[in-house]
């Protein structure tokens, strides 16, 4: 199997997400790390890229230099990952798609709904792939949950309860730390803080597992630390196209919670629970029955869960391998084998529409608001 060529923008030395992408992209031998513009400081980016093994002529100073350098090459990269600050995602993603590159964009895909709709239109016009890194949906046991729901094993889904809450921004004395402060600064983060940062992972997960879309929502936002402009805590109620009721809590000031991402799905004939801190296990309770633990790697799992499990039962697979699963699905898609679970530009657009709807709802005292992008109404 010939390796695909991969390039990365952002994710430089010391970044939080860069190592997960590099481990994920290279884990299964699908990709070769061929090009990069890894830092907003050109010299630092070039130096780090070369230390990671990228050839000097493909260690670029910025993304425009990388676009110009790669578009004319016979061995141009097959996939570009955009892992830069939020406000730059749209411009970079659009430029590479229009130049004929496939793109994996970190979330949020864009800052506005209009930008998200433009990306969806560009994807349709170019025929390129634009994926969004909702990597939690690529854990094997999340894929198992989705397959169980699609197979009708839960009956009609009545209720979803999900949260993504942690306490790592709960120290008011640390509020001016640059690594924390930008998340609550509208000039950098956009219209929403915690909901756009973490809450949309939980909202995407609800749609992903239930194979359904959020239609309306009602939100309550709070900035519990006075210096913050954007919210650090949010409660969002939502209703889905198929009639499912949803409850979502997301917080960055829940001191004592570490990662705090979990989801419960309650159907007519059973319930499921998955938690990111115990990702190898899916709790399943059939109606009037005992709770069972479904383990990653055990026999009898649905095909997608089996396909994305690398090591035997009881051995942990963590966050970088969930990211790796996104790259596995991307490699298949680039080679022409479309995978059902790959998060696409449409998912990124729906998330941004939900963010703006939640902001509007919170400002209106929780008014129920249409969460669909105009393009999909």
Steps between C-alpha positions, in 0.01 A plus 500: 500500500648834391502756778305820456685826553390716791566860592420699812439868569539601863546250780856613559742433782325522836147499357228296668352334192803466271641180652161326486475574127853384428454179697158444348596566139803271513365223724373261234739561213245675280683833488850639461570835670619690195441872554425749772458865598500435870542834676390863461871583532644398161851409615373302798253315280761409241747385765245282680377345174854402404558350844189290444652364179338723238726589206632856507317601181167393655556658840299817441491832684123549479191350340506725192854388428392139546204543265722653231767235547273196503251585227762477226662173611440169328528339846279755676343405832177299489369643826555825692418529869409847626584529871537877532306747721123499444478830316729375220321172423266633232756685292753218498249220447327680214828583325627140509167353392481737205855399404389137486626370836310283747480662845457389860410808704507530875174610653335742483520484123409868467408800714166577332212309343553682172861383487389144575248509217770628267727206591217255425446667161873485421509129588214433260660708226846346528412143593767510770463356850468735794490318832473651848688352794213386720734224607300379800254352251780269383548307824410135430232483768335818373482333161347199678237724658414657165472158336272372778269797460495468119423128533193580713636338815388800711164547331398860439734739681309706752767694688869589487693644794857610434762723652853618442606665823837554664648728763831598344399864446342536842783690670421872472864579579599323177241672282760723330724211399526536120430126451169550683402860426461464121218251541280774650612782270250566216776635276667158499237244601197652327151538644521215750752370752435168671210387283697553178812346656362186665121503482491443125688173548215384723236629258670333203523176697126505565427543130764245403385216725132555426547573129275803543533879485427775750211721385435740790672590826469712811815620676612658826856640508700621800837671541580400856838678505438873469789578265363271229293640216392160368331222695688241704185299582197416286184293520333419169172318449440378145251308291589289200328445167389150601337621821784418742538733800853605596667651810857630481723657766846634428731680741863593551459597867380163635793458739558133575400380156794412277377435146136444573365402158226240509171421331191300590248384242158383616279310257173311517671164555833586659757754609869564426771695679851584380762711680823626350690425820405131466493484120544124466163427658143557389231452764182341363178442691213322322151593621417300816847345486835528673771744398768341283852618420594470134880498470710623211658203326248240608328270252166589350554874459359681200737519202602866540599447863702191408670676208626788716623290795873440472599308811342212689237524770595676827784696339425873488478707184505871570445840341779489237362175360152653482662772288673221306161350423397828334813474284418136417156604377653792310753274329220268393294795374792643300549158343130485412353290782256726686460440872166568666643655816740761359399849625461728198466869419124466544562399862724800551231727355228355722720550805563865418129559440430347841761723664346817358150377584606433858657845533180661370284286728707581809478873424122463463459331838490145371265554207463186290693567179540326165843331510514404133719689252290679235656276234333193657160643591 
